[in-house]
Amino acid sequence: MSPNSSPARFSLAPHALWQGIRSNARSDVLGGSLLLAATFAALILANSPAASWYESVRDFTFGIPELHLELSIGAWAADGLLAIFFFVVGLELKEEFVAGRLRDPRRAALPIAAAVGGVVVPALIFVLINAGGGADALRGWAIPTATDIAFAVAVIAVVGKFLPPALRVFLLTLAIIDDLIAITIIATFYTDSISFPWLILALLPLAGFAALVAKGVRAWWLLLPLAIAVWVCIHASGVHATVAGVLLGFVVPVTATERARVRTGTDEEGLPVYDGMAAHFADRWSVVATLFAVPVFAFFAAGVTVGGWDGLVSAFADPITIGIVVGLVAGKPIGILVTTFLLSRFPALRLDETLRWPDLTGMAFLAGIGFTVSLLVGELAYGSSSVADEHVKIGVLVGSFVAAILGGLFLARGNARGRRERQEAEAGVL
């Protein structure tokens, strides 16, 4: 290699290099695989001779009592690490509303309505099944309403190479709105009491964070302390701390400006290409969320002690478990498909012509993969390590597994059909 050729290795902008790493680390299959591995590890440990070690690690408490931050490791994972995940969710939500799929009301109306239907129907099913259990049992009404986007999209990535791209777009839009609804539910229905002085105090570091990112500041030593201060204040206020992540994501500007932009490379004419600050932070923090935050949360949240066959029988004798499984496996697809069918009758809300109802059915089943947010809501509803919470975990795991299998089977058939059609088209061209 000549001496003059070596600098070419570094001709790519650092941000573009990071995007290359991100494209691998954020791959749908990898994200879903890490979640699955963490879940299986937790289940194995919780039902093995190492159960006492697993529980002692999960329940080990440390922190600062004066700031209401003396938490177990499991709680740190749920309140702290998931705030990183919801920060990325907040960034992606704002990007979608400002410059993405949700900017066009007509294009977004159908998946938005489908998301609402996919929340309402499972909640109603859970309430009907648990109506005789009293107010305590009904606290879990929101558990089967969530969609785990990492798992759902991972299934499509595995079985759906030849499915129409519009199907993945529909699922992503639906899941983004689902996340927004879940955030609203957590902040509204699972906050017992609010300390308004702490909530008002949170506005100060939030305003400082917003001012800095609006000026294009990216220095972690300035932004991270402010973000942590927002998180501490939100946590102390009584609102679930993951809301802090969403608020921080919402104040980051999406559109690249003269003051707030990140150079990502050059175009074909040699002119610089810039990203907005939201895309920049999403590039970096989505990797942390995918490779670390969500799998660690899953590891500490999914470790349910089944107790053998008797434990399963006991769990499925509980209406809470039944309500979750039926809500995820039946309620989600029914709500999504019925809403989509009814609204698609209107000319202005027609489905993309490449979408077929069998494929939409498979996608609707995938939306029944609850997992991350469902486990979080279960802990908020019934308390960590309670009997009800153990049954919640069993219901979420079983319901999500069944929904994934059914969705995968539907989509595998559609994928086989898409492969045949492509082969026939290519043969016709030849």
C-alpha positions in Angstrom: 0.0 0.0 0.0 1.4 3.4 -0.9 2.0 6.0 1.8 -0.6 8.3 0.2 -3.4 5.7 0.4 -3.5 5.4 4.2 -5.4 8.6 4.9 -8.3 7.4 2.9 -9.3 5.1 5.7 -10.2 8.1 7.7 -12.0 10.1 5.1 -15.3 9.1 6.5 -16.8 11.5 9.0 -16.7 10.1 12.6 -20.5 10.4 12.7 -20.8 8.3 9.6 -18.4 5.7 11.1 -20.6 5.6 14.1 -23.7 5.1 11.9 -22.0 2.0 10.4 -21.5 0.6 13.9 -25.1 1.5 14.7 -26.5 -0.2 11.7 -25.1 -3.5 12.9 -25.7 -3.0 16.6 -29.3 -1.9 16.0 -30.2 -4.6 13.6 -33.6 -6.0 14.4 -32.4 -9.6 14.8 -29.6 -8.6 17.2 -31.8 -6.5 19.4 -34.5 -9.2 19.6 -31.8 -11.9 20.2 -30.3 -10.1 23.1 -33.7 -9.6 24.7 -34.5 -13.3 24.2 -31.1 -14.4 25.6 -31.6 -12.2 28.7 -35.1 -13.5 29.2 -34.0 -17.2 29.0 -31.0 -16.5 31.3 -33.3 -15.0 33.9 -35.8 -17.8 33.7 -33.1 -20.5 34.0 -31.5 -18.8 37.0 -34.8 -18.1 38.8 -35.7 -21.8 38.5 -32.3 -23.4 39.3 -30.2 -23.9 42.4 -28.8 -20.4 41.6 -32.2 -18.8 42.3 -31.1 -17.4 45.7 -28.1 -15.8 44.1 -30.1 -14.3 41.3 -32.7 -12.9 43.8 -30.0 -11.5 46.1 -28.4 -9.6 43.2 -31.8 -8.4 41.9 -32.9 -7.2 45.4 -29.6 -5.7 46.5 -30.3 -2.1 47.6 -28.1 0.9 47.3 -28.4 4.6 46.6 -29.2 8.0 48.3 -32.2 7.9 50.6 -32.4 11.7 50.9 -33.2 11.9 47.2 -35.6 8.9 47.3 -33.0 6.9 45.4 -32.4 3.9 47.7 -33.4 1.3 45.2 -32.8 -2.3 44.4 -30.7 -3.3 41.4 -33.9 -4.4 39.7 -35.6 -1.1 40.4 -32.5 0.8 39.1 -32.8 -1.2 35.9 -36.6 -0.4 35.6 -36.4 3.2 36.6 -32.9 4.2 35.4 -31.9 2.0 32.5 -35.3 2.1 30.9 -35.1 5.9 31.0 -32.4 5.6 28.3 -34.8 3.4 26.3 -37.5 6.0 26.6 -35.1 8.8 25.8 -34.6 7.1 22.4 -38.3 6.6 22.1 -38.8 10.3 22.7 -36.3 11.2 20.1 -37.9 8.9 17.5 -41.4 10.1 18.3 -40.4 13.7 17.8 -38.5 12.8 14.5 -41.6 11.0 13.3 -44.0 13.9 14.1 -41.7 16.6 12.7 -40.1 15.0 9.7 -41.3 11.4 9.4 -44.3 9.2 8.8 -46.5 10.9 11.3 -46.1 14.3 9.7 -48.7 13.5 7.1 -52.0 13.1 8.9 -53.6 11.1 6.1 -50.7 8.7 5.8 -50.5 8.2 9.6 -54.2 8.1 10.4 -54.7 4.4 9.8 -51.8 3.0 11.8 -52.5 5.6 14.6 -56.1 4.4 14.8 -55.0 0.8 14.7 -52.7 1.5 17.6 -55.5 3.0 19.6 -57.7 0.0 18.8 -54.9 -2.3 19.8 -54.8 -0.6 23.2 -58.5 -0.3 24.0 -59.6 -3.9 23.1 -57.0 -5.8 25.2 -57.7 -3.5 28.1 -61.4 -4.2 27.9 -60.8 -7.9 27.7 -58.6 -7.8 30.8 -61.2 -5.8 32.7 -64.0 -8.2 31.7 -62.0 -11.2 32.8 -61.0 -9.6 36.1 -64.2 -7.8 36.9 -64.9 -10.0 39.9 -61.4 -9.5 41.3 -61.9 -6.1 42.8 -60.0 -2.9 42.3 -56.6 -4.5 43.1 -56.9 -7.0 40.3 -58.1 -4.3 37.9 -54.9 -2.2 38.4 -53.3 -4.3 35.7 -55.7 -3.3 33.0 -52.8 -1.7 30.9 -50.5 -4.7 31.0 -51.7 -6.3 27.7 -51.9 -3.0 25.8 -48.1 -2.6 25.0 -46.1 -3.7 22.0 -42.4 -4.6 22.3 -41.1 -3.1 19.1 -37.7 -4.8 19.3 -39.2 -8.3 19.4 -41.9 -7.6 16.9 -39.6 -6.1 14.3 -37.1 -8.9 14.9 -39.6 -11.5 13.9 -40.4 -9.7 10.7 -36.6 -9.4 10.0 -36.3 -13.2 10.4 -39.3 -14.4 8.4 -40.3 -11.4 6.3 -37.5 -10.8 3.7 -40.0 -10.9 0.8 -42.9 -9.1 2.6 -43.9 -5.7 1.3 -42.0 -2.8 2.9 -45.2 -1.1 3.7 -46.0 -3.8 6.3 -42.9 -2.9 8.3 -43.7 0.8 8.1 -47.3 0.1 9.3 -45.9 -1.9 12.3 -43.3 0.7 13.1 -45.8 3.6 13.0 -48.3 1.5 15.1 -45.6 0.6 17.7 -44.4 4.3 18.0 -47.9 5.4 18.8 -48.3 2.5 21.1 -45.2 3.7 23.0 -46.6 7.2 23.2 -49.9 5.8 24.7 -47.9 3.6 27.1 -45.9 6.6 28.3 -49.1 8.5 28.9 -50.7 5.6 30.7 -47.7 5.2 33.0 -47.6 8.9 33.8 -51.3 9.2 34.3 -52.6 6.0 35.9 -49.6 4.6 37.7 -48.6 7.6 39.6 -50.1 7.4 43.1 -49.1 10.9 44.3 -47.2 13.8 42.8 -44.9 16.2 44.5 -45.3 19.3 42.5 -42.2 21.1 44.0 -40.0 18.3 42.7 -41.8 18.4 39.3 -41.4 22.2 39.0 -37.7 21.8 40.0 -37.2 19.4 37.1 -38.1 22.2 34.7 -34.8 24.0 35.5 -32.3 21.3 34.4 -34.7 20.4 31.5 -34.7 24.0 30.3 -30.9 24.1 30.6 -30.6 20.8 28.6 -33.0 22.2 25.9 -31.1 25.5 25.6 -27.8 23.7 25.2 -29.0 21.2 22.5 -30.7 24.1 20.7 -27.3 25.7 20.4 -25.8 22.5 19.1 -23.9 21.6 22.3 -23.0 17.9 22.4 -20.5 17.8 25.2 -21.5 14.9 27.5 -20.0 16.5 30.6 -22.5 19.4 30.2 -25.6 17.5 29.1 -25.3 14.3 31.1 -25.4 16.1 34.6 -28.5 18.0 33.5 -30.2 14.9 32.2 -29.4 13.1 35.5 -30.8 16.1 37.4 -34.1 15.9 35.4 -34.3 12.2 36.1 -33.7 12.6 39.9 -36.3 15.3 40.1 -38.9 13.4 38.1 -38.3 10.3 40.2 -38.6 12.2 43.5 -41.8 13.8 42.3 -43.6 10.4 42.2 -44.0 10.3 38.4 -42.3 7.2 37.0 -38.7 8.2 36.2 -38.9 6.8 32.6 -41.0 9.9 31.7 -37.8 12.0 32.2 -36.3 10.2 29.3 -39.2 11.1 27.0 -39.2 14.7 28.1 -35.4 15.0 27.4 -36.0 13.4 24.0 -38.8 15.8 23.1 -36.7 18.9 23.7 -33.9 17.9 21.2 -34.3 19.7 17.9 -35.0 17.5 14.9 -34.2 19.8 11.9 -30.6 20.7 11.3 -30.0 24.4 11.7 -26.9 26.6 11.4 -26.5 26.4 15.2 -27.7 22.8 15.9 -26.4 20.3 13.4 -23.9 17.4 13.0 -21.9 16.9 9.8 -22.2 13.3 8.6 -20.2 13.5 5.4 -20.5 14.9 1.9 -22.9 14.4 -1.0 -22.0 13.5 -4.6 -21.0 17.2 -5.3 -18.7 17.3 -2.3 -21.0 19.6 -0.3 -21.4 18.8 3.4 -24.3 16.8 4.7 -25.8 17.4 8.1 -28.0 15.6 10.5 -30.2 17.2 13.2 -29.4 16.8 16.8 -32.2 14.2 17.4 -30.7 11.9 14.8 -27.3 12.4 16.3 -28.4 11.4 19.8 -30.5 8.6 18.5 -27.4 7.2 16.7 -25.5 7.0 19.9 -28.0 6.2 22.6 -30.1 3.7 20.7 -27.0 1.4 20.7 -26.8 1.8 24.5 -30.5 1.0 24.8 -30.4 -2.0 22.5 -27.2 -3.6 23.6 -27.3 -2.8 27.3 -30.3 -1.0 28.9 -33.2 -3.2 27.7 -31.5 -6.6 28.0 -30.4 -5.8 31.5 -33.9 -4.7 32.4 -35.2 -7.9 30.9 -32.7 -10.0 32.8 -33.9 -8.6 36.2 -37.6 -8.3 35.3 -38.3 -11.7 33.6 -36.9 -13.9 36.4 -40.1 -15.5 37.5 -40.0 -18.7 39.7 -42.5 -20.9 37.9 -42.6 -23.6 40.5 -43.0 -26.5 38.1 -46.3 -27.8 36.8 -48.1 -26.8 40.0 -46.9 -23.3 39.7 -48.2 -23.0 36.1 -51.5 -24.4 37.1 -51.7 -21.9 40.0 -50.8 -19.0 37.7 -53.4 -20.0 35.1 -56.0 -20.3 37.8 -55.5 -16.6 38.3 -57.8 -14.3 36.2 -54.9 -11.8 36.0 -52.8 -14.3 34.0 -55.7 -15.3 31.8 -56.6 -11.6 31.1 -53.0 -10.9 30.1 -52.7 -13.9 27.8 -56.1 -13.4 26.1 -55.5 -9.6 25.9 -52.1 -10.1 24.1 -53.0 -13.0 21.9 -56.6 -12.1 21.0 -57.2 -8.5 22.1 -54.3 -6.9 20.2 -55.0 -8.5 16.8 -58.8 -8.0 17.1 -58.4 -4.3 18.1 -55.9 -3.6 15.3 -57.6 -5.5 12.5 -61.2 -4.4 13.3 -60.1 -0.8 13.5 -58.1 -1.0 10.3 -60.9 -2.8 8.4 -63.6 -0.2 9.5 -61.5 2.9 8.8 -60.1 1.6 5.5 -63.6 1.7 4.1 -63.2 5.4 3.9 -61.6 6.5 0.5 -59.2 8.9 2.2 -57.8 6.2 4.5 -57.2 3.4 2.0 -54.6 0.8 2.8 -51.4 0.6 0.8 -52.2 -1.5 -2.2 -49.2 -3.8 -1.5 -50.7 -4.9 1.9 -52.8 -8.0 2.1 -55.0 -9.0 5.0 -53.2 -12.2 5.8 -50.0 -10.2 6.2 -51.8 -7.6 8.3 -53.1 -10.4 10.5 -49.6 -11.7 11.1 -48.4 -8.2 11.9 -51.4 -7.7 14.3 -50.4 -10.9 16.1 -46.8 -9.6 16.4 -48.2 -6.5 18.1 -49.3 -8.8 20.9 -45.7 -9.3 21.9 -45.8 -7.2 25.0 -42.7 -7.9 27.1 -40.7 -4.8 28.0 -43.4 -2.3 28.8 -45.9 -5.0 29.9 -43.4 -6.2 32.5 -42.8 -2.7 33.6 -46.5 -1.9 34.0 -47.0 -5.2 35.9 -44.4 -4.1 38.5 -46.1 -0.7 38.8 -49.6 -2.2 39.1 -48.9 -5.0 41.7 -45.5 -4.3 43.2 -42.2 -6.1 42.4 -41.9 -9.7 43.6 -45.6 -10.0 44.7 -47.6 -13.1 43.8 -49.6 -11.1 41.3 -46.4 -9.8 39.7 -45.1 -13.3 39.3 -48.3 -14.3 37.6 -48.0 -11.2 35.4 -44.6 -12.3 34.3 -45.9 -15.8 33.4 -48.8 -14.2 31.5 -46.6 -11.8 29.6 -44.1 -14.4 28.7 -46.7 -17.0 27.6 -48.8 -14.5 25.8 -45.9 -12.9 24.0 -44.5 -16.3 23.0 -47.9 -17.5 21.5 -48.4 -14.1 19.7 -44.9 -14.3 18.2 -45.5 -17.9 17.0 -48.9 -17.1 15.4 -47.6 -13.9 13.9 -44.5 -15.7 12.5 -46.6 -18.4 11.0 -48.9 -16.0 9.1 -45.9 -13.9 7.9 -43.9 -17.0 6.9 -46.8 -17.9 4.5 -46.9 -14.4 3.2 -43.1 -14.4 2.8 -43.2 -17.6 0.8 -45.8 -16.1 -1.5 -43.8 -13.0 -1.9 -40.7 -15.1 -2.8 -42.6 -17.0 -5.4 -44.0 -13.8 -7.0 -40.5 -12.3 -7.2 -39.1 -15.5 -8.7 -41.9 -15.5 -11.3 -41.4 -11.9 -12.1 -37.6 -12.4 -12.5 -38.3 -15.4 -14.7 -40.7 -13.4 -16.8 -38.0 -10.7 -17.3 -35.5 -13.3 -18.4 
